Amino acid sequence: MLKFVIMALSITNNIADKYFSFLSKLDTSSKKMIILRLVESIEVKKKKDNNLRKMFGAWEDERSSDEIISDIKNSRVDKQNSIDF
């Protein structure tokens, strides 16, 4: 049974056992290479998560609220003038 959890693949113990039985037959250098790649993939995910957390917070802008509202209203597109293909 495969589970998808937030864009990541989660595996059951049965599937993990199948992978392990295959990987246990590899030579030591191949096992180390796989371990290093797995560790790197975990570290990359941690770095991405930390960068995402930095995006949260209060809105920072030098414009006044009236200027922001005006910019939003002026950027709207009139949908009645769409082109039919």
ChimeraX commands (.cxc) that place a marker at each C-alpha (Angstrom):
marker #1 position 0.00,0.00,0.00 radius 0.5
marker #1 position 1.47,3.37,-1.05 radius 0.5
marker #1 position 0.65,6.58,0.79 radius 0.5
marker #1 position 1.20,10.09,-0.48 radius 0.5
marker #1 position 1.94,12.57,2.25 radius 0.5
marker #1 position 2.60,16.20,1.29 radius 0.5
marker #1 position 4.33,15.45,-1.98 radius 0.5
marker #1 position 6.42,12.70,-0.38 radius 0.5
marker #1 position 6.18,8.97,-0.80 radius 0.5
marker #1 position 5.60,6.97,2.34 radius 0.5
marker #1 position 6.22,3.22,2.30 radius 0.5
marker #1 position 5.05,0.36,4.46 radius 0.5
marker #1 position 7.31,-2.01,6.42 radius 0.5
marker #1 position 6.70,-4.71,3.82 radius 0.5
marker #1 position 8.01,-2.51,1.00 radius 0.5
marker #1 position 10.94,-1.36,3.15 radius 0.5
marker #1 position 11.83,-5.01,3.79 radius 0.5
marker #1 position 11.81,-5.71,0.05 radius 0.5
marker #1 position 14.14,-2.74,-0.62 radius 0.5
marker #1 position 16.41,-3.83,2.21 radius 0.5
marker #1 position 16.67,-7.40,0.94 radius 0.5
marker #1 position 17.75,-6.03,-2.44 radius 0.5
marker #1 position 20.15,-3.41,-1.01 radius 0.5
marker #1 position 21.75,-5.82,1.46 radius 0.5
marker #1 position 23.26,-7.72,-1.49 radius 0.5
marker #1 position 25.20,-4.65,-2.69 radius 0.5
marker #1 position 28.90,-4.11,-1.98 radius 0.5
marker #1 position 29.98,-1.76,0.81 radius 0.5
marker #1 position 30.88,1.20,-1.43 radius 0.5
marker #1 position 27.51,1.07,-3.18 radius 0.5
marker #1 position 25.71,0.99,0.17 radius 0.5
marker #1 position 27.70,4.00,1.38 radius 0.5
marker #1 position 26.87,5.90,-1.82 radius 0.5
marker #1 position 23.14,5.25,-1.33 radius 0.5
marker #1 position 23.35,6.27,2.34 radius 0.5
marker #1 position 25.09,9.54,1.42 radius 0.5
marker #1 position 22.47,10.35,-1.21 radius 0.5
marker #1 position 19.64,9.64,1.21 radius 0.5
marker #1 position 21.24,11.87,3.86 radius 0.5
marker #1 position 21.73,14.64,1.28 radius 0.5
marker #1 position 18.09,14.40,0.23 radius 0.5
marker #1 position 17.00,14.81,3.85 radius 0.5
marker #1 position 19.26,17.84,4.35 radius 0.5
marker #1 position 17.97,19.49,1.17 radius 0.5
marker #1 position 14.38,19.09,2.39 radius 0.5
marker #1 position 15.27,20.64,5.75 radius 0.5
marker #1 position 16.86,23.64,4.03 radius 0.5
marker #1 position 13.82,24.12,1.78 radius 0.5
marker #1 position 11.48,23.97,4.78 radius 0.5
marker #1 position 13.49,26.62,6.60 radius 0.5
marker #1 position 13.41,28.92,3.57 radius 0.5
marker #1 position 9.64,28.53,3.33 radius 0.5
marker #1 position 9.20,29.53,6.96 radius 0.5
marker #1 position 11.09,32.77,6.32 radius 0.5
marker #1 position 8.37,33.82,3.86 radius 0.5
marker #1 position 5.73,34.12,6.54 radius 0.5
marker #1 position 5.18,37.36,8.41 radius 0.5
marker #1 position 3.72,40.81,8.15 radius 0.5
marker #1 position 3.34,42.56,4.82 radius 0.5
marker #1 position 6.15,45.03,4.25 radius 0.5
marker #1 position 5.64,47.81,1.73 radius 0.5
marker #1 position 6.50,51.50,1.58 radius 0.5
marker #1 position 3.21,52.35,-0.12 radius 0.5
marker #1 position 0.18,53.45,1.87 radius 0.5
marker #1 position -2.85,51.18,2.07 radius 0.5
marker #1 position -4.73,53.52,-0.31 radius 0.5
marker #1 position -1.92,53.25,-2.87 radius 0.5
marker #1 position -1.90,49.46,-2.63 radius 0.5
marker #1 position -5.68,49.29,-3.05 radius 0.5
marker #1 position -5.47,51.63,-6.03 radius 0.5
marker #1 position -2.73,49.50,-7.64 radius 0.5
marker #1 position -4.82,46.36,-7.18 radius 0.5
marker #1 position -7.91,47.95,-8.70 radius 0.5
marker #1 position -5.93,49.37,-11.63 radius 0.5
marker #1 position -4.34,46.02,-12.40 radius 0.5
marker #1 position -7.69,44.29,-12.87 radius 0.5
marker #1 position -8.55,43.04,-16.34 radius 0.5
marker #1 position -11.93,43.51,-17.96 radius 0.5
marker #1 position -13.07,39.97,-18.73 radius 0.5
marker #1 position -15.77,41.12,-21.16 radius 0.5
marker #1 position -13.13,42.02,-23.74 radius 0.5
marker #1 position -11.74,38.49,-24.01 radius 0.5
marker #1 position -10.73,37.07,-27.37 radius 0.5
marker #1 position -12.49,33.95,-28.62 radius 0.5
marker #1 position -10.36,31.38,-30.38 radius 0.5
marker link #1:1,2 radius 0.2
marker link #1:2,3 radius 0.2
marker link #1:3,4 radius 0.2
marker link #1:4,5 radius 0.2
marker link #1:5,6 radius 0.2
marker link #1:6,7 radius 0.2
marker link #1:7,8 radius 0.2
marker link #1:8,9 radius 0.2
marker link #1:9,10 radius 0.2
marker link #1:10,11 radius 0.2
marker link #1:11,12 radius 0.2
marker link #1:12,13 radius 0.2
marker link #1:13,14 radius 0.2
marker link #1:14,15 radius 0.2
marker link #1:15,16 radius 0.2
marker link #1:16,17 radius 0.2
marker link #1:17,18 radius 0.2
marker link #1:18,19 radius 0.2
marker link #1:19,20 radius 0.2
marker link #1:20,21 radius 0.2
marker link #1:21,22 radius 0.2
marker link #1:22,23 radius 0.2
marker link #1:23,24 radius 0.2
marker link #1:24,25 radius 0.2
marker link #1:25,26 radius 0.2
marker link #1:26,27 radius 0.2
marker link #1:27,28 radius 0.2
marker link #1:28,29 radius 0.2
marker link #1:29,30 radius 0.2
marker link #1:30,31 radius 0.2
marker link #1:31,32 radius 0.2
marker link #1:32,33 radius 0.2
marker link #1:33,34 radius 0.2
marker link #1:34,35 radius 0.2
marker link #1:35,36 radius 0.2
marker link #1:36,37 radius 0.2
marker link #1:37,38 radius 0.2
marker link #1:38,39 radius 0.2
marker link #1:39,40 radius 0.2
marker link #1:40,41 radius 0.2
marker link #1:41,42 radius 0.2
marker link #1:42,43 radius 0.2
marker link #1:43,44 radius 0.2
marker link #1:44,45 radius 0.2
marker link #1:45,46 radius 0.2
marker link #1:46,47 radius 0.2
marker link #1:47,48 radius 0.2
marker link #1:48,49 radius 0.2
marker link #1:49,50 radius 0.2
marker link #1:50,51 radius 0.2
marker link #1:51,52 radius 0.2
marker link #1:52,53 radius 0.2
marker link #1:53,54 radius 0.2
marker link #1:54,55 radius 0.2
marker link #1:55,56 radius 0.2
marker link #1:56,57 radius 0.2
marker link #1:57,58 radius 0.2
marker link #1:58,59 radius 0.2
marker link #1:59,60 radius 0.2
marker link #1:60,61 radius 0.2
marker link #1:61,62 radius 0.2
marker link #1:62,63 radius 0.2
marker link #1:63,64 radius 0.2
marker link #1:64,65 radius 0.2
marker link #1:65,66 radius 0.2
marker link #1:66,67 radius 0.2
marker link #1:67,68 radius 0.2
marker link #1:68,69 radius 0.2
marker link #1:69,70 radius 0.2
marker link #1:70,71 radius 0.2
marker link #1:71,72 radius 0.2
marker link #1:72,73 radius 0.2
marker link #1:73,74 radius 0.2
marker link #1:74,75 radius 0.2
marker link #1:75,76 radius 0.2
marker link #1:76,77 radius 0.2
marker link #1:77,78 radius 0.2
marker link #1:78,79 radius 0.2
marker link #1:79,80 radius 0.2
marker link #1:80,81 radius 0.2
marker link #1:81,82 radius 0.2
marker link #1:82,83 radius 0.2
marker link #1:83,84 radius 0.2
marker link #1:84,85 radius 0.2
view
